[in-house]
Amino acid sequence: MSPAQPFSIPYRSLVTGDTPRPYLWMLVTGTSGRGGLVSGIVDSGADSTSLPFGYAPLLGYTTATLQDRTFVHAGGTGTASVALQPCKMYVPEIPGSVIEFYPQFIQGSQMVLWGRQDFMNRF
């Protein structure tokens, strides 16, 4: 892995009336080879990257490639389906910024969170 690179993430609103937040667009490619641009919040309180559960099949994950684990969050504990195979993400504004990660998929989640252990360790 290359050394951390400085990168400033602007606070912005995705829709009119939204509170500006540190949203970052990433190109995510799953195990299926399919992917696309995904908007998420850079979250220094998230240990690792999590996505709403609906992303799992879109990225090629099935029950055979996910494992349920308990995690701790601000409101208590929950269950995440953690990928057993990595996928890749990169910041389009930074050429060569490919990051391999094992996403956590969360039932009921509405927001992608880019976390510390995979995304932030790179920058």
C-alpha positions in Angstrom: 0.0 0.0 0.0 1.3 3.5 -0.9 1.6 6.2 1.8 -1.4 8.2 2.8 -2.3 11.0 0.4 -3.8 14.4 1.5 -7.2 15.0 0.1 -9.8 17.7 1.2 -13.4 16.6 1.1 -15.8 19.6 0.7 -19.1 19.8 2.6 -21.9 19.8 0.1 -25.6 19.3 -0.2 -26.8 16.5 -2.6 -30.4 17.9 -2.8 -31.8 21.4 -2.2 -32.5 22.0 1.4 -30.1 19.2 2.6 -27.6 20.1 5.3 -24.1 20.2 3.8 -22.1 17.1 4.8 -18.8 15.5 3.8 -20.3 13.6 0.8 -17.9 11.8 -1.4 -18.6 10.0 -4.7 -16.7 6.8 -5.2 -16.7 4.4 -8.1 -17.4 1.0 -6.5 -16.9 -2.3 -8.4 -18.2 -5.5 -6.9 -17.2 -9.2 -7.2 -19.5 -9.4 -10.2 -17.5 -6.8 -12.1 -20.5 -4.5 -12.0 -20.5 -1.2 -10.2 -21.1 2.5 -10.5 -20.8 5.8 -8.7 -21.9 5.7 -5.1 -22.4 8.7 -2.8 -21.6 8.3 0.8 -20.6 10.3 3.9 -17.0 10.3 5.1 -17.6 9.2 8.7 -14.7 9.3 11.2 -16.8 7.4 13.7 -17.3 4.4 11.4 -14.7 1.7 11.9 -15.2 0.4 8.3 -17.3 1.1 5.3 -20.9 0.2 5.4 -23.6 0.2 2.7 -27.4 -0.3 2.8 -28.2 -4.0 2.3 -29.7 -3.4 -1.2 -26.2 -2.8 -2.6 -25.2 -6.5 -1.8 -26.8 -8.2 -4.8 -26.0 -5.3 -7.1 -22.3 -5.8 -6.3 -22.5 -9.6 -6.8 -22.8 -10.8 -3.1 -25.0 -13.7 -2.1 -25.7 -15.5 1.2 -22.7 -17.7 0.4 -20.3 -14.7 0.2 -21.6 -12.9 3.3 -21.3 -13.6 7.0 -23.4 -12.0 9.7 -21.6 -10.3 12.5 -22.6 -8.1 15.4 -21.4 -4.6 15.4 -21.5 -1.7 17.9 -22.9 1.7 16.9 -23.9 5.0 18.6 -27.4 3.6 19.3 -26.3 0.1 20.6 -25.6 -3.0 18.6 -26.8 -4.3 15.2 -26.1 -7.1 12.7 -24.1 -6.5 9.5 -23.7 -8.9 6.6 -19.9 -8.7 6.0 -18.4 -9.6 2.7 -16.1 -12.6 2.6 -14.6 -11.4 -0.8 -13.4 -7.9 -1.4 -14.6 -5.3 -3.8 -12.9 -2.2 -5.0 -13.5 1.5 -4.7 -11.7 4.6 -6.0 -12.1 8.3 -5.8 -12.6 9.5 -9.4 -10.7 12.8 -8.7 -7.6 10.8 -7.6 -6.1 8.6 -10.4 -4.7 5.3 -9.1 -6.6 5.5 -5.8 -7.9 1.9 -5.9 -8.9 0.6 -2.4 -9.8 -3.0 -1.9 -12.3 -3.4 1.0 -14.7 -5.9 2.6 -18.0 -4.0 2.8 -20.5 -4.4 5.6 -24.1 -4.4 4.4 -26.7 -3.1 6.9 -30.4 -3.9 6.8 -32.5 -0.7 7.2 -29.5 1.6 6.5 -30.2 4.6 4.3 -26.7 5.9 3.8 -23.3 4.7 2.7 -20.6 5.5 5.3 -16.9 5.6 4.1 -15.1 4.3 7.2 -11.6 4.5 8.9 -10.2 1.1 8.5 -10.5 0.9 4.7 -11.1 4.3 3.2 -9.5 6.7 5.6 -6.3 4.7 6.1 -5.5 5.5 2.5 -5.8 9.3 2.8 
